[in-house]
Amino acid sequence: RIVCRCETVTEGEIVAEIHAPVPARTYDALKRRTHLGMGRCQGSFDTPRVIEILSRELGIPPTQVIKERRGSNFLTRPTKEVPEGG
């Protein structure tokens, strides 16, 4: 399943980098390794999905997913649940 349309990055590639021997645990680490978020949309389409994937794979709430380093959280409080495909 493609997550980043501009750079054609798949969910499988993202999950592989999260679980690599030297894991990518932040959005920017994934961005450097896969180029997601570097296309025409500059991450406006993929960022929410990447936050969801990082949250799931790292076993942390979405509010704890960080962009680059401690304190650079994307979300400061829980957001409204969006139904699948909505």
C-alpha positions as CSV (number, residue, x, y, z in Angstrom):
1,R,0.0,0.0,0.0
2,I,1.5,3.3,-1.1
3,V,1.7,5.9,1.7
4,C,3.6,8.7,0.0
5,R,2.2,9.1,-3.6
6,C,4.7,11.8,-4.6
7,E,7.8,9.6,-3.8
8,T,6.1,6.2,-4.2
9,V,7.0,5.1,-0.6
10,T,5.0,2.0,0.6
11,E,3.9,1.1,4.0
12,G,6.2,-2.0,3.8
13,E,9.2,0.2,3.2
14,I,8.3,2.4,6.2
15,V,7.7,-0.6,8.5
16,A,11.0,-2.2,7.4
17,E,12.9,1.0,8.3
18,I,11.2,1.2,11.7
19,H,12.4,-2.4,12.4
20,A,15.8,-2.1,10.8
21,P,18.9,-3.0,12.8
22,V,19.4,0.7,13.3
23,P,15.7,1.7,13.6
24,A,14.1,4.8,12.3
25,R,11.9,6.0,15.2
26,T,11.0,9.5,14.1
27,Y,9.3,11.1,11.0
28,D,12.5,12.8,10.0
29,A,14.5,9.6,10.3
30,L,12.0,7.9,7.9
31,K,12.1,11.0,5.6
32,R,15.9,10.8,5.3
33,R,15.8,7.0,4.6
34,T,12.9,6.8,2.2
35,H,12.3,10.4,0.9
36,L,8.7,10.4,2.1
37,G,7.4,13.9,2.5
38,M,9.9,15.3,0.0
39,G,7.7,15.4,-3.1
40,R,5.4,18.0,-4.4
41,C,2.9,17.8,-1.4
42,Q,5.8,18.2,1.1
43,G,4.1,15.6,3.4
44,S,0.7,17.0,3.5
45,F,-0.9,13.8,2.4
46,D,1.4,11.2,4.0
47,T,2.1,12.7,7.5
48,P,-1.1,11.6,9.2
49,R,-0.6,8.0,7.9
50,V,3.1,7.9,8.9
51,I,2.1,9.1,12.4
52,E,-0.4,6.2,12.5
53,I,2.2,3.7,11.3
54,L,4.9,4.9,13.8
55,S,2.4,4.8,16.6
56,R,1.3,1.2,15.8
57,E,4.8,-0.2,15.1
58,L,6.4,1.5,18.2
59,G,3.5,0.7,20.5
60,I,3.0,4.3,21.5
61,P,0.1,6.7,21.4
62,P,0.0,9.1,18.4
63,T,0.6,12.0,20.7
64,Q,4.1,10.6,21.5
65,V,5.2,10.3,17.8
66,I,7.9,12.9,17.2
67,K,9.2,14.7,14.2
68,E,12.9,14.9,14.9
69,R,13.8,14.9,18.6
70,R,12.3,14.9,22.0
71,G,9.8,17.8,22.3
72,S,9.0,18.0,18.6
73,N,5.7,16.1,18.9
74,F,3.2,16.5,16.0
75,L,0.1,16.2,18.2
76,T,-0.3,17.7,21.7
77,R,-3.6,16.0,22.5
78,P,-5.7,13.2,21.1
79,T,-7.6,14.0,17.9
80,K,-11.0,13.0,16.6
81,E,-11.2,9.4,15.3
82,V,-11.6,9.2,11.6
83,P,-13.3,6.1,10.2
84,E,-11.3,3.9,7.8
85,G,-11.6,5.3,4.2
86,G,-13.1,8.5,5.5
